[in-house]
Amino acid sequence: MAWVCCKVTVVEVLDHDWYPGSCKAVLTDSEGVEHTFVEKLPVVGLEEVKDSDLPLQKSIRVEIVKDMGDWVEITTERPDSIEAEDGTTHFVVPKESLEMLADD
C-alpha cells in the first residue's frame, strides 16, 4: 500500500543536548484515544525545537493498510519501524489526518 504522513502533536522535548534529540508526539485515533510515541526529532520532521514552541503539529510516515472511506487503518511499522509507548503499531485514524509525502 501507499506511504503517507499522519499528523501528530509534539508535546515534549526530552533531550536538547543530544543529537538528533528526542521528543514525545501524540497521535489521536478515530475514537479520540491518544497514543504517545517517543521518537528522534527528525522522525517527526524536526531538526530542533524550543519548549516555548510546543505543542507543535508535525507528522510521522506511515503505511496505509486499509481504506475504510472516511477512516483509514495505518501502520507505523513501515517505513520507519516506530511504535507507541504501549507497543501499538496499527491505528484507525480519520482520513483528514493524513497528508501525501512530499517529493524529495
N, C-alpha and C positions, 0 to 999 in steps of 0.2 A: 504494500500500500504506500501512500504518499507520506513524506515527512513534511511537517508544518511546525509552526511555532504556537505554543499555548501561553496565554497571558498568565503571569504570576505577579505577586506583590512582594517586593523585597522589604522585609520588616526590620532586619537587624544585620549589622556588620559584625562578624565575630572576630576578625583578625585584620587589623590595619597594618601590622608590622611585617607580615609575611607575604611574599609574592607567590601566587597571584591573589591571595586573600580569600576569605570565605564569607558567606552570608546565609541568613535564613530567608527562604522565599516560601510563600504560601500560594497553593493552587486551590481554588474553590470549585468543587464538583457540582453536578446538576442538582443535588439535594441540599446544597448550601454548606456541605461539610468542608472544613478547611484541612488541607493536607500540607504539612511542613516538610520542606527539603532543606538540607544543609549542603551547599554546593560552593565550588570555586566561583569567584566573581565572573570570569569570562563565560561560564556555562549559562549565566543569566544575562549575558550581553553587557557586562560592566568591566571597566578596567580599574577604576577606583570610585569610591563613593564616600561622601561625608554623612555622618549620622544626621545632620540637620536636613539632608535631602530626603530622608525616609518619612513615611513609606514611599516607595517608588515602583511604578508599574514597569515591568520588563517581561521577558518571555524565555521559555525553555524549548528546545527542539524535542518534538515527539513524533510518533508514528501513528497514523490513523489505522485503527483495527477494523472499525465498522461504522459506516454512515447510517444513522438512525433518524434521518430527517432533520429536525431542529437540534438534535443531540448527536454527539459523536463519541464513540468509545476510542480512547487513545491508550498508548503505552509509552512510558518513559524509559523503557529498557533499551529502545533503539531511537536515535542513533548514539546517544551519549551514556548509556548504562547507568542511569540515575534512578533512585528510589526515594520515596518519602521516608521519614524517620521510622515509621512503623513497618517498613519493608514493602509497602504497596507500590505497584508499578502500573496498574491498569485503572483507568478512571473513565467515567462518563461525564462529559462537560458540554455546556451549551455551544453550539456551532459558532456563535459570535465571539467566543473566547479564543478562536483560532485565527492565525494570520499565515499567509503564504511566506515561505522562506525567501529572503532577498537573494538575488543573484550575486554571486561573488565576483 
